[in-house]
Amino acid sequence: MTDALPLAATVDPAHRLDIEALATYLEQHLDGFAGPLEYSRFSGGQSNPTYLLTTPSRRYVLRRKPAGQLLPSAHAIDREYRVLSALRDTEVPVPEVFCYCSDASVIGSEFYVMACVDGHVNWQSRLPDATPAQRSAMFDELNRVMAALHRLDVSALGLDDYGAKGNYFVRQIKRWTHQYRASETQRIESMERLIEWLPAHVPASERVSVVHGDFRIDNVIFDPVEPRIVAVLDWELSTLGDPLADFSYLCLAWHLPADGFRGLGPIDDAQLQALGIPLERDFVERYCERAGVPAVSEAEWNFYLAYNLFRGVGILQGIMKRAIDGNASSRHAREAGGRAAQLADVAWRCAERAMAS
């Protein structure tokens, strides 16, 4: 994590830490830790609250579950800690993790502590502060790191049981339909159509790799000087699954507006080329070469996009429900959750393109 991520001016009561209990725990479980300890909360993110911990000699980052009633299987802090530990010495750059605490009595929930990684986080896909050459290099680096993740040997990482193998889309569609229904606050017609359409159009071929689940430009830290990723963040949704499902999530940037979704749109090919950002088809082709994945048909690609947007609707609906219940992680939760219907409409347009092709 990094100072490039915004810090909240104050920590609201629902997200305060028992600093004395935390310091006592870290003195016993974190080598080299020495107080006094201070903390502040990062204001970005809609899921697991994240904090900067500061001591006289070092800075750390803490991730915890949100307070309050949560959906089953959501906010899996232990899984984040496990996958970060497994990826430590791979081509995929991740923060070093130090300790995981399952004892909710320490600060009120499970948590883990990792290194604070210095660098730059980009919040807009168009990278307005970069030159065309820098944008080209940074998008290529996103492509390279994602392909590196999907090439990793699951067994060698000790992650054979990190998720079920096979029927990935069937399980994920079922899961996110359940999560959506559990959080539903309004009827969204496009979502109803997707819930019926997606299970009937699952691609015949599925591959298995570690998938991040939320790989996008604002979930990575770039080196302060070079167009090089130094850490991939936010592994809450990681599992074993189809790499093309994971990669197509990154490619949603080409299909979503900049306003509200941090996408690239509305934009045409000439504008992309002028900015130094690759065309989607070229970006996909380069990834397939790097990851050793065969090219996909237009119908399959639009299924992948529709699936990821459908999943995004489920996530936004969960954010809205937490906002209504009063235990959201971000003060912008209600605004974000209110975009669920718009996202569902974009997803259904992808499904229509899949059917047309």
C-alpha positions as CSV (number, residue, x, y, z in Angstrom):
1,M,0.0,0.0,0.0
2,T,1.1,3.6,-0.4
3,D,0.6,7.2,0.5
4,A,-0.9,7.6,-3.1
5,L,-4.0,6.1,-1.7
6,P,-6.2,8.8,0.0
7,L,-6.4,8.8,3.8
8,A,-9.6,9.7,5.6
9,A,-9.5,13.0,7.6
10,T,-11.2,11.2,10.5
11,V,-12.1,7.6,11.3
12,D,-15.8,7.1,11.9
13,P,-16.8,5.1,15.0
14,A,-17.7,2.0,13.1
15,H,-14.1,1.7,11.8
16,R,-12.1,2.7,14.8
17,L,-9.4,0.4,16.1
18,D,-8.6,-0.5,19.7
19,I,-5.0,0.7,19.3
20,E,-3.7,-0.6,22.6
21,A,-5.0,-4.1,22.0
22,L,-3.7,-4.1,18.4
23,A,-0.2,-2.9,19.6
24,T,-0.1,-5.6,22.2
25,Y,-1.0,-8.2,19.6
26,L,1.6,-7.0,17.1
27,E,4.3,-6.9,19.8
28,Q,3.7,-10.6,20.3
29,H,3.2,-11.7,16.6
30,L,5.1,-9.3,14.4
31,D,8.9,-9.6,14.4
32,G,10.6,-6.2,14.8
33,F,7.4,-4.4,15.7
34,A,7.9,-1.6,18.3
35,G,5.4,1.2,19.2
36,P,4.1,3.7,19.9
37,L,1.5,2.9,17.2
38,E,-0.7,5.4,15.3
39,Y,-3.2,4.6,12.6
40,S,-5.3,6.3,9.9
41,R,-7.8,4.8,7.5
42,F,-7.6,4.7,3.7
43,S,-10.7,6.3,2.3
44,G,-10.7,4.4,-1.0
45,G,-12.4,1.0,-1.5
46,Q,-15.9,-0.3,-0.9
47,S,-15.2,-3.6,0.8
48,N,-12.6,-4.5,3.5
49,P,-11.6,-1.5,5.5
50,T,-7.8,-0.8,5.1
51,Y,-5.6,1.2,7.5
52,L,-2.1,2.7,7.5
53,L,-0.2,1.7,10.7
54,T,2.7,4.0,11.6
55,T,5.5,3.4,14.2
56,P,8.7,5.4,14.7
57,S,10.7,3.0,12.5
58,R,8.2,1.5,10.0
59,R,4.8,1.7,8.3
60,Y,2.4,-1.2,7.8
61,V,-1.0,-1.8,6.3
62,L,-3.9,-3.6,8.1
63,R,-6.9,-5.1,6.3
64,R,-9.9,-6.2,8.3
65,K,-13.5,-7.4,7.8
66,P,-16.2,-4.7,8.0
67,A,-18.2,-4.4,11.2
68,G,-21.8,-5.6,11.4
69,Q,-23.8,-8.4,9.7
70,L,-22.1,-9.7,6.5
71,L,-23.2,-12.0,3.7
72,P,-21.8,-15.5,4.0
73,S,-18.5,-16.1,2.3
74,A,-17.9,-12.4,1.7
75,H,-14.9,-10.4,3.0
76,A,-12.6,-13.4,3.2
77,I,-9.6,-11.9,4.9
78,D,-8.0,-15.3,5.5
79,R,-8.1,-16.1,1.8
80,E,-6.4,-12.8,1.0
81,Y,-3.7,-13.6,3.4
82,R,-3.2,-17.1,2.0
83,V,-2.9,-16.1,-1.6
84,L,-0.6,-13.2,-0.9
85,S,1.6,-15.6,1.1
86,A,1.6,-18.1,-1.8
87,L,2.5,-15.4,-4.4
88,R,5.4,-13.9,-2.5
89,D,8.2,-15.3,-4.6
90,T,6.5,-15.3,-8.0
91,E,6.5,-13.0,-11.1
92,V,3.3,-11.4,-9.7
93,P,4.4,-8.5,-7.4
94,V,2.4,-8.5,-4.1
95,P,3.0,-6.8,-0.7
96,E,4.8,-9.0,1.9
97,V,2.4,-10.2,4.5
98,F,3.4,-10.6,8.2
99,C,0.6,-12.0,10.3
100,Y,-3.0,-13.0,10.2
101,C,-5.3,-12.8,13.3
102,S,-8.5,-14.9,13.4
103,D,-9.3,-13.7,17.0
104,A,-12.1,-11.2,16.5
105,S,-11.8,-10.0,20.1
106,V,-8.5,-8.1,19.4
107,I,-10.1,-5.3,17.2
108,G,-13.6,-6.6,16.6
109,S,-12.9,-8.7,13.5
110,E,-10.3,-10.8,11.7
111,F,-7.4,-8.9,10.2
112,Y,-4.0,-9.3,8.7
113,V,-1.0,-7.0,8.4
114,M,1.2,-6.5,5.4
115,A,4.0,-4.2,4.2
116,C,3.4,-0.7,3.1
117,V,4.5,-0.4,-0.5
118,D,5.5,3.0,-1.9
119,G,4.5,4.0,-5.4
120,H,1.7,5.5,-7.4
121,V,-1.9,4.5,-7.8
122,N,-3.9,5.6,-10.8
123,W,-7.6,6.3,-10.4
124,Q,-8.5,7.0,-14.0
125,S,-8.0,4.6,-16.9
126,R,-7.1,7.3,-19.3
127,L,-4.0,8.2,-17.1
128,P,-4.4,12.0,-17.7
129,D,-1.0,12.8,-16.1
130,A,0.9,10.4,-18.4
131,T,2.4,10.8,-21.9
132,P,1.3,8.6,-24.7
133,A,4.5,6.5,-24.4
134,Q,4.0,6.1,-20.6
135,R,0.3,5.1,-21.1
136,S,1.4,2.5,-23.7
137,A,4.0,1.1,-21.3
138,M,1.7,1.0,-18.3
139,F,-1.1,-0.8,-20.2
140,D,1.4,-3.3,-21.4
141,E,2.6,-3.8,-17.9
142,L,-1.0,-4.5,-16.7
143,N,-1.2,-7.1,-19.6
144,R,2.2,-8.7,-18.6
145,V,1.4,-9.1,-14.9
146,M,-2.0,-10.6,-15.6
147,A,-0.6,-13.1,-18.0
148,A,2.1,-13.9,-15.5
149,L,-0.6,-14.6,-12.8
150,H,-2.5,-17.0,-15.2
151,R,0.7,-18.9,-16.1
152,L,1.5,-19.8,-12.5
153,D,1.3,-23.5,-11.5
154,V,-1.6,-23.8,-9.0
155,S,-0.2,-27.0,-7.5
156,A,3.3,-25.6,-7.1
157,L,1.8,-22.7,-5.2
158,G,0.1,-25.0,-2.8
159,L,-3.3,-23.7,-3.9
160,D,-4.9,-26.8,-5.3
161,D,-7.7,-26.4,-2.8
162,Y,-8.1,-22.6,-3.1
163,G,-11.2,-23.1,-5.2
164,A,-13.2,-25.9,-6.9
165,K,-11.9,-26.9,-10.3
166,G,-14.3,-27.0,-13.2
167,N,-17.8,-25.6,-13.7
168,Y,-16.4,-22.2,-12.7
169,F,-19.0,-20.1,-14.5
170,V,-21.9,-22.3,-13.3
171,R,-20.7,-21.9,-9.7
172,Q,-19.9,-18.2,-10.0
173,I,-23.2,-17.3,-11.7
174,K,-25.1,-19.2,-8.9
175,R,-23.1,-17.5,-6.2
176,W,-23.5,-14.0,-7.5
177,T,-27.2,-14.6,-8.2
178,H,-27.5,-15.6,-4.6
179,Q,-25.5,-12.6,-3.4
180,Y,-27.6,-10.3,-5.5
181,R,-30.9,-11.7,-4.2
182,A,-29.6,-11.4,-0.6
183,S,-28.8,-7.7,-1.2
184,E,-31.6,-6.8,-3.6
185,T,-33.1,-3.4,-2.9
186,Q,-34.9,-2.8,-6.2
187,R,-35.9,-4.8,-9.3
188,I,-33.5,-4.4,-12.2
189,E,-35.0,-5.8,-15.4
190,S,-31.7,-6.3,-17.2
191,M,-30.4,-8.2,-14.3
192,E,-33.4,-10.5,-14.4
193,R,-32.7,-11.3,-18.0
194,L,-29.0,-11.9,-17.3
195,I,-29.8,-14.3,-14.5
196,E,-31.8,-16.4,-17.0
197,W,-29.4,-16.0,-20.0
198,L,-26.0,-16.5,-18.5
199,P,-26.3,-20.1,-17.3
200,A,-27.6,-21.2,-20.7
201,H,-24.6,-19.7,-22.6
202,V,-21.6,-20.9,-20.6
203,P,-18.6,-21.5,-23.0
204,A,-17.8,-25.2,-23.5
205,S,-14.1,-24.9,-22.7
206,E,-12.8,-23.8,-19.3
207,R,-9.2,-23.4,-18.1
208,V,-8.0,-23.3,-14.5
209,S,-5.6,-20.8,-12.9
210,V,-5.4,-18.5,-9.9
211,V,-7.7,-15.5,-10.7
212,H,-7.6,-12.2,-9.0
213,G,-11.2,-11.3,-9.4
214,D,-10.8,-7.5,-9.3
215,F,-7.8,-6.7,-11.4
216,R,-8.0,-3.2,-12.6
217,I,-5.8,-0.1,-12.9
218,D,-6.6,1.3,-9.5
219,N,-5.9,-2.0,-7.8
220,V,-2.2,-1.9,-8.6
221,I,0.7,0.2,-7.4
222,F,3.2,1.5,-10.0
223,D,6.8,2.3,-9.3
224,P,7.2,6.1,-8.7
225,V,9.5,6.5,-11.7
226,E,9.2,3.4,-14.0
227,P,6.1,2.0,-15.7
228,R,6.4,-1.1,-13.6
229,I,3.9,-2.6,-11.2
230,V,5.3,-3.1,-7.7
231,A,2.2,-4.5,-6.0
232,V,-1.1,-5.9,-6.9
233,L,-3.7,-5.2,-4.3
234,D,-7.2,-6.3,-3.1
235,W,-7.3,-10.1,-3.5
236,E,-10.6,-10.6,-1.7
237,L,-12.3,-12.1,-4.7
238,S,-9.4,-14.4,-5.8
239,T,-10.0,-18.1,-6.4
240,L,-9.3,-20.8,-8.9
241,G,-11.1,-20.1,-12.2
242,D,-11.1,-19.4,-15.8
243,P,-8.2,-16.9,-16.7
244,L,-10.2,-15.4,-19.6
245,A,-13.0,-14.5,-17.1
246,D,-10.3,-12.7,-15.0
247,F,-8.7,-11.0,-18.0
248,S,-11.9,-9.8,-19.5
249,Y,-12.7,-8.1,-16.3
250,L,-9.7,-5.9,-16.8
251,C,-10.9,-5.2,-20.4
252,L,-14.2,-3.8,-19.1
253,A,-12.4,-0.4,-19.1
254,W,-13.0,-0.3,-22.9
255,H,-16.7,-0.8,-22.4
256,L,-17.5,1.5,-19.4
257,P,-17.6,5.3,-19.1
258,A,-15.0,7.3,-17.3
259,D,-17.7,9.0,-15.2
260,G,-18.7,6.8,-12.3
261,F,-16.9,3.6,-13.5
262,R,-13.3,4.8,-14.2
263,G,-13.5,3.3,-17.7
264,L,-12.1,4.7,-20.9
265,G,-15.4,5.6,-22.6
266,P,-16.9,7.2,-24.5
267,I,-13.9,7.0,-26.8
268,D,-13.1,5.8,-30.3
269,D,-10.1,4.0,-31.8
270,A,-8.4,7.2,-33.1
271,Q,-8.6,8.8,-29.7
272,L,-7.2,5.7,-28.0
273,Q,-4.3,5.6,-30.4
274,A,-3.6,9.3,-29.9
275,L,-3.5,8.7,-26.1
276,G,-1.1,5.7,-26.5
277,I,-3.7,3.3,-25.2
278,P,-4.0,0.0,-27.1
279,L,-7.1,-1.0,-28.9
280,E,-9.0,-3.7,-27.0
281,R,-8.5,-6.3,-29.8
282,D,-4.7,-5.7,-29.7
283,F,-4.6,-5.8,-26.0
284,V,-6.5,-9.2,-26.0
285,E,-4.2,-10.6,-28.7
286,R,-1.1,-9.7,-26.7
287,Y,-2.5,-11.3,-23.5
288,C,-3.3,-14.5,-25.3
289,E,0.2,-14.7,-26.7
290,R,1.7,-14.2,-23.3
291,A,-0.6,-16.4,-21.3
292,G,-0.7,-19.2,-23.9
293,V,-4.4,-18.9,-24.3
294,P,-6.1,-19.6,-27.7
295,A,-7.9,-16.8,-29.3
296,V,-11.6,-16.5,-28.4
297,S,-14.6,-15.9,-30.6
298,E,-16.7,-12.7,-30.5
299,A,-19.6,-14.6,-29.0
300,E,-17.4,-16.0,-26.2
301,W,-15.7,-12.6,-25.5
302,N,-19.1,-10.9,-25.2
303,F,-20.2,-13.7,-22.8
304,Y,-17.1,-13.0,-20.6
305,L,-17.9,-9.3,-20.6
306,A,-21.6,-9.8,-19.8
307,Y,-20.6,-12.2,-17.0
308,N,-18.2,-9.8,-15.4
309,L,-20.7,-6.9,-15.6
310,F,-23.3,-9.2,-14.1
311,R,-21.0,-9.9,-11.2
312,G,-20.3,-6.2,-10.9
313,V,-24.0,-5.6,-10.4
314,G,-24.0,-8.1,-7.6
315,I,-21.1,-6.3,-6.0
316,L,-22.7,-2.9,-6.3
317,Q,-26.0,-4.2,-4.9
318,G,-24.1,-5.5,-1.9
319,I,-22.5,-2.1,-1.5
320,M,-25.9,-0.5,-1.6
321,K,-27.3,-2.9,1.0
322,R,-24.4,-2.2,3.4
323,A,-25.0,1.5,2.9
324,I,-28.6,1.1,3.8
325,D,-27.7,-1.1,6.8
326,G,-25.1,1.4,8.0
327,N,-21.9,-0.7,7.8
328,A,-20.5,0.4,4.4
329,S,-16.7,0.8,4.1
330,S,-16.9,4.0,2.1
331,R,-18.8,7.3,2.5
332,H,-19.4,7.0,-1.3
333,A,-21.2,3.6,-0.9
334,R,-24.7,4.8,-1.7
335,E,-23.5,6.6,-4.8
336,A,-21.6,3.6,-6.0
337,G,-24.5,1.2,-5.2
338,G,-26.9,3.4,-7.2
339,R,-25.0,2.5,-10.4
340,A,-26.1,-1.1,-10.4
341,A,-29.0,-0.7,-12.9
342,Q,-26.7,1.2,-15.3
343,L,-24.2,-1.6,-15.2
344,A,-26.8,-4.2,-15.7
345,D,-27.9,-2.4,-18.9
346,V,-24.4,-2.5,-20.2
347,A,-24.1,-6.2,-19.4
348,W,-27.3,-7.0,-21.3
349,R,-26.1,-5.1,-24.4
350,C,-23.0,-7.5,-24.3
351,A,-25.3,-10.5,-24.1
352,E,-27.2,-9.2,-27.1
353,R,-24.0,-8.8,-29.0
354,A,-23.1,-12.4,-28.1
355,M,-26.4,-13.6,-29.4
356,A,-26.1,-11.6,-32.6
357,S,-22.6,-13.0,-33.3
